[in-house]
């Protein structure tokens, strides 16, 4: 198994945000529902003057500075900037590398919605295993999907927590700590077209009319079918991903395999509070073994990085901890990754 460790992280958030009270006023939902059921105190939203990949550059610069890495030593950029970005048909990884001064790096845009950081960690280690010349990889991107949330459409209330921001992390071959161990992903294509932006691609391109503009938002096309399917499979798929990621993590120093009892810190993308609590209960964890970022919002795949920084700041992620990163992306995909934080046990 390639030993790949997380060297540093960086995050960035715009100055603009919206509060639970404002979301309630726009949506017609009671404020207590927004706060207690949806788990939103406030969320950062996209500033029209601050663009997605530009936010990624800010976060990446922080990660590079914290790591003390020369940008010229970065071999690959795995860019997780979402598809809604400065330009269409554009490779954001190359732009991110250029702006960062990583002139020796090549790059790939990686997209799997909110599970992309987990996929990128898997891809990074695979690249290192395939090519011994790859030693340092930057993973990071910007997120401005709040542009696509229609707060008057209560069918999409499960998306109301979506915000804006950016995250980045540096991973290195043979780094002595914060080792990325096993991971696992599950996809369910029966929901691949349930959440879409109807007027956005070759099927129906925006025409500029008022009706067209109203469908340039994320819409839940088959509400009952998707809600029924998610209720049926989401928790079980997350649990399966965690268990399989643990099984894929190799052995501990005592020769025993990793199990749920080894998880010390639960790093889950922002979901409604009831789902977060259910996952903690299923894994035998307490709320003090996780963070819940109700004052930031759901920054898509960047939640994993946001939660790492919050866990460290709050003293909940400590050296020696085994961290489980868990996320799901519309489409639908579930994923988990296991990280041994600090030096190996």
N, C-alpha and C positions, 0 to 999 in steps of 0.2 A: 504494500500500500504506500503510495506517495505521501510523504509527510508535508502537508501544506498548512500554513498557519496564517491567521488574520493578524496583520501588523498594526493597522490603525483604521479608524473610521472618521467620517466627516458628514455633517448634515447642514442643510440650509433651508430656511423658510422665508417666504415673502412677508412683507409688513402688513398685508391685508388679511383680514379674517372676518368671520361671521359668528355671532353668538347663538346659543340655544334659543333665546328669546326671539331673535330675528328669523331663525329657521321656523319657529312655531308660527310667527306672524305670516310668513310667506306661504307656508304649507297648509295652514289651518289646523295642524295638530296641536293638542295641548302641550304647553311647555314641559310639563312633567313627563310626558311621553318621550319628547325629544331627549330629555336629560336621562331618565331612568330606563326607558325601553330601548332607545337607540344609542344611548351612551355618549351623547354629545354635549359638552359644556360650551365649546367653541371649536372652530376649525379654521385653519389657514386656507385661503382661497387664492386662485391665480390672479396676479396683478397683470393687466394687459401689457404693461411696460417691462415685465420680467418674464423672459421666455424659458421654456423647459430645459433646453440644453445649456442655456446660460446659467440656470440654477445648478445644473450638474457640475459645471466648471467650478462654481463657488465651493460646492461640497467636496469635490475632488482635490482642490487646492488645500483645503483644511486637512484632508486625509494624508496628502503628500507631506505637508509641513509637519504634522504630528509624527509621521513615520520617519522623518529625516531622510527620505528617499530622493535621489536625484531623478527628476522626470525622464532623463535620458536613459535610465536603467529600467524603465517600464517596457516590457516586451510586448504585451498585448493589452488592449482595452476592450472589455466586454461591456458595452454601453446598454444600460437598461432604461434610457429615456423612452417614455411611452410614445406610441405612434402619433399622438397629437403633439406636434412640436413645431419648430420654426418653419420648416418647409416639408412638403411631400416628396417622396422618391429621393430621399437624402440619407446618407450614411452618417448618423450622428456620432458614431464611435470615432470616425476620422476627425471630425470637427472637435470633439472633446480632447482627443490626443493632441491636436495642433494647438488649441488654446492653452493646454496645460504645459506645453513644451516637451511632450513625449514624442520627439521626432523619430525615435527608433522603433516605435510601436506600430503594429498593424491592429486593426480593430474589427469587431463584429457587433451589429445591433442584435440584441437578444430580447425577445418578447414572449412572455407567457402570462401576461397580466400580473396579478398580485403575487404570484408564485415565482416570478422571474429571478429574484435574488437567490432562491434555493437552486433553481436550474443553473444559474451562472456559477455558483460554487461547484456544482457537479461538473460543469463544462470546464472550469478553470483547472480542476485537478486532472481531468482527462487530458487536457492539452499538455499539462506538465508531464504526465505519464507517457504521452506520445512523442514529445520533443524535449530532450534534455537541455536544449538551449533556452527554453522558456523558464525563467526563474521568478519574475515579478509580474503580477497582473493587477490591473485596476478594474474593479467592478463598480459601476455607479451610473446614476442617471437622474433626470428631472421628471417631474410629474405635475401636470396641470389639468387633470381630468375634471376638476371642479367646474370647468367651463361647460361640461356636458350634463350636469345635474339640474333637472327641472324640479324645483321644490314644490311646484303645484301638482306634480304627478305622484300621488301617494302610492301607486303601484310600485314605484322605484324607491320607496322609503328606506329599503335596506342599503341603498347607495347614498343616502343623505349625508353620511359621515365622510364621504370622499372629499379630500382637500387638495393641497398643493405643497410642493417642496421638493427636496432633493436629498440624496444620500450617496455615499461612496465608501468603499473600503479597499485596502491594499492587502493582497495575499502574496506570500512568498513561499517558494520551495524550501524545505528544511528549516523553516522558522522554528525556534525552540519552544514556542508556546501557542496557545489558542488554536489547536489543531482541529481542522475540519475532518470529521470522521465519516460516518455513513450518511446516506440520504436515500429518499425514495419518493416516487411520484406516481399518481394515479389520475387517469383522465376518463371522463364520461362524455362522449360525443353526442349523446341524446339531447344535451342542452346547449349544443354548440351555437345555435341560432336563436336562443331564447332572449339574450340581452345583446342588443345591437344598437348602432346609430343608423336608423333606416335610410336617411338621405346622406350617404357619405362615400359611396364607392361606385363600382361599375354597374351595380344593379340599379341603384337610384342615386344619381349624382345631384347635389344641391342645384336648384335652378334660380335661386334668388327670390322666389315668390314667398309671400308670408306663410303659406301652408308648408312650403318646403322648409323654411327656417324652423318651424315648430318641430319638425322631425329631425333636426340636426342636434339631437340630444340623445342620451342613452334611454332606450325604451325597453320595457319588459314585454316581449311580444306575446308570450303565452303564460300569463301570470299563474293560473292555477296549476298547469302542468309543471312549471318550474318549481313553484313552492312545494308542491307535493313531492317531487323528486328530491329536492334538497333536504326536506325533512326526513326522507327515507334514508339517504346515503351519507350526508355530510359528516356527521360525528363519527360514524363507523369508518369512513374513508380516512379522516384525519388520524384516528387511532391506529388504523392499519399502517398508515405512512410512518407514524412515530415508531411503532413496533418493528417495522421492517428496517427503518433507518438505524435503530438500535442494533438490530441483528447484523446489519451491514457495517457496523463500526469496529469490528474486530474484537480483540480481547483486552481486558484491563491488565494492569501490571501483575495482578494476582492470577492471571490466566483464565478468569471467569468472563463470560460475555456480558455486555451491557444490557440492562433491563430497565423497566419503568422506574424501579426503585432508585436508580442512579441519577435520575433527572433532578437537578437542583434549581434550575432557572428555566421558566417557560416563556419563550419569546414567540408570541402569536400575533399575527396581523390583526388590526383592529376590527372586531366583529361586535355584534350586539352583546351587552353584558351577560345575558342568560347563556349564550353559547360559550362565552369565555369561561364562565363559572362551571358549566357542564364539563368542559374539557379538563379543567383543573380537578374536578371531582373524579372524573374517569381515570385520571393519572395519579390520583392520590396526593395532589399538591394543594398548597394553601395560596391565598391571594398574595401573601408576602413573598411568594416565590415567582412572581411575575410583575409586570407593569401594565397599566391600562391607560393609554394616552388620550383621554377624553378631552383634553385641552388643546390638542394639536390637530386631530382628525386622522383619517385613514389616507396615508400617502402611498397607497399601493404597495409595490414591491419594496419600497424604501422603508416600510414599517420595521422590517427586520433590523435595519441599521439604527433607526430611531430608538428602538427598544433596547439595543445593546448599550447605546450611550446613556439612556435613561436608567437602565439597570445598574450601570457602573456609578452614575451620579447618586443614585438612591441607596447604594450599598447592597443591592439585591443580587447583583452578578459579581461574584468574587473569585479570586484565584482558586483553582481546584474544582470549580463548579462544572458540572456537565449541563450544557445548555441545549434545549430542544427548540429549534426554529420551525414554526408551523405557519402555513399560509394556504390560501385557495384563490384561484383566479377564475373569473367568468369564462365559460367556454365548454366544459367546466373542468378544472384541474385542482388537485390537492397535493401538497408536498410537505416533507419534513426533512430537516438536516440536523445532525448532532455535532456539536462543537465542544471539545474539552478545553475549557477556558483556563488560562494560566498554564503553568508547566504540566507535563504529563503526570498522571497519578502513579 
